[in-house]
Amino acid sequence: LWSNGRPLNIINSNRTCGSIAQARLLLEKELDTIRAAGTWKGERVITSKQGPHINVDGSRDDILNFCANNYLGLSSHPEVIQAGIEALQKYGAGLSSVRFICGTQDLHKNLEKKLSQFHEREDCILYASCFDANAGLFEVLLGPDDAVLSDELNHASIIDGIRLCRAKRFRYKHMDLNDLEEKLRESQSSRLRLVVTDGVFSMDGDVAPLVGICDLAEQYGALVFIDECHATGFLGPRGRGTDELLGVMDKVHIVNSTLGKALGGAAGGYTVGPKPLIDLLRQRSRPYLFSNSLPPSVAGSATRALELLLASNEIAQSMAAKTMRFRNGMSQAGFTIAGTAHPICPVMLGDARLASIMADDMLKLGVYVIGFSYPVVPKGEARIRVQISAAHTDSDIDHTVDAFIQTGRKHGVIS
Ligand code: PLP
């Protein structure tokens, strides 16, 4: 909607005023620029549940899906679906309220308790998304006397959250401990200092050097925050995340993560950390105070996903083996795959148009993958980001490697 609640097509009506016509022209011009750069992001329509095999409107029947953040295959797990149905029936479709008015059910309190237990932190606060958790944290924790030191490739939601806070900002080079130390020295006079990093960077699947970060933070008296959206549920011996993988669970002070990826994939985000911080977020965090409570079915599904992970790490281990099968097969074929052992496996291509055309060709061979290009990744670093799920079979993975080989040869990427 534009103004006075009128829909966009008012622009075509007789009542169009000059400024709206001008706005339309400007918008069309901007859209043309995106198309011309080959960075247009289309949306394919899925007509089935999320999973390793899906139906896509306009494509052949059974398509292999290799681009969901459904790392553990829990998005369509029967128990996760059933828990959602039961919560819907018992607690209704939604709360029609923010948490502090009449939007808190025992379901939400129970999920917050389980998430604290999972991450081994004092307390937890739920949000409608991790984007909101990142938008709501920094402004509450940090004031003008404080400083935030952020990796230059942190997720957009972290960047936006930091923009909202009044702390002094220091941006250190991607995963560069020397540069971080320099910024820690420069910010010595600040009251509180917070080092902020993605646990795993979603475009490259690379893991933050948390041991070094935590050592430096300890040395300079700073706090450490990590965004664990691409780690929660499957990294580390018990799937607790990057901090568990690298043995620093007791040295990372605040964790934000999502329910919208490995933990059932519905929606929702959260912060876990010291109790006084969580208490203050409930009082002051704007996306929490001014946005509706998480729907009961979503909370119910996420709770069940978490229970499955607390009971066993078998699913996470099977995902790790499949990741290595894909990475090895592709590397042997001559492709360059960024990152190391993470299920995010970016097939590096460089050119935006090539990434997009190859993704289209892969779909014709029954494999759904997506090309990523600027501004999502730096210019000249276009890629097809493949994501492995525990729900893929070995034969799904082998089929996808074969399809890449066929498509890569066609476009001269491999010989
Ligand atoms: N942080 C990272 C690193 C992400 O990859 C994402 C999702 O793309 C988010 C935050 C936002 O998560 P949500 O989908 O829960 O808003």
Boltz pocket constraint, residues with backbone or C-beta under 6 A from the ligand:
constraints:
  - pocket:
      binder: B
      contacts: [[A, 128], [A, 129], [A, 130], [A, 131], [A, 132], [A, 134], [A, 155], [A, 157], [A, 198], [A, 200], [A, 202], [A, 227], [A, 229], [A, 230], [A, 257], [A, 258], [A, 259], [A, 260], [A, 267], [A, 268], [A, 269]]
      max_distance: 6.0
